Amino acid sequence: MARIRRDPRRSKTCVFCEYWTGDADLVFVNSTVGYEYEALAVGKCMRDNQKRYTHSGCTKFEPNVAARKVMKL
């Protein structure tokens, strides 16, 4: 599978959301790049009970623990 790098400060997508349940194999790269993860991982949104990919986004976004760590840097 393809891996991509994103910074949660600039990318409000499902992989960085508190309500997304899935395993994208997040790996912290550094404070500039952010995280590297599987681009096509699939999870479920606990707010609307729908299947979502890591790159999906919605208006219900709430940063998860990994995103909050980078946002404080």
C-alpha positions in Angstrom: 0.0 0.0 0.0 1.0 3.6 -0.5 2.2 5.7 2.4 1.8 9.4 2.5 3.0 12.2 4.9 0.7 14.9 6.3 0.8 17.5 9.0 -2.3 17.6 11.2 -2.0 21.3 11.5 -2.7 21.7 7.7 -4.7 18.5 7.0 -8.0 18.0 8.9 -8.7 14.5 7.6 -10.2 11.4 9.2 -6.9 9.8 10.1 -6.3 12.7 12.6 -9.9 12.8 13.9 -11.0 11.6 17.4 -14.1 9.9 16.0 -12.3 7.8 13.3 -11.6 4.2 14.2 -9.2 2.5 12.0 -5.5 1.4 11.8 -3.5 3.6 9.4 -0.2 2.7 11.0 0.7 6.3 12.0 4.4 6.9 12.3 5.7 10.3 13.6 8.4 11.7 11.2 9.2 15.1 12.7 7.5 18.3 13.7 7.7 19.8 10.3 6.4 16.9 8.2 4.0 15.4 10.8 3.0 11.8 10.3 3.4 9.1 7.7 0.5 6.7 7.3 -1.2 4.2 5.0 -3.1 6.3 2.4 -5.9 3.7 1.7 -6.6 2.5 5.2 -10.3 2.3 6.0 -12.0 3.0 9.3 -15.4 3.9 10.7 -16.6 7.3 11.9 -18.2 6.9 15.3 -20.3 10.1 14.8 -22.1 9.2 11.7 -21.5 5.4 11.6 -20.1 5.4 8.1 -17.0 3.8 6.5 -14.3 6.4 5.7 -10.8 6.4 4.3 -7.9 8.2 6.0 -8.0 11.1 3.6 -11.8 11.9 4.0 -12.8 14.9 5.9 -16.0 16.3 7.3 -17.4 19.1 9.5 -17.4 17.0 12.6 -13.6 16.9 12.8 -12.1 16.9 16.3 -8.3 16.4 16.6 -7.2 13.1 18.1 -4.3 12.6 20.6 -1.6 12.3 17.8 -2.8 15.5 16.1 -2.9 17.4 19.4 0.7 16.5 20.1 1.9 18.0 16.9 -0.4 21.1 17.2 1.3 22.0 20.5 4.8 22.1 18.9 
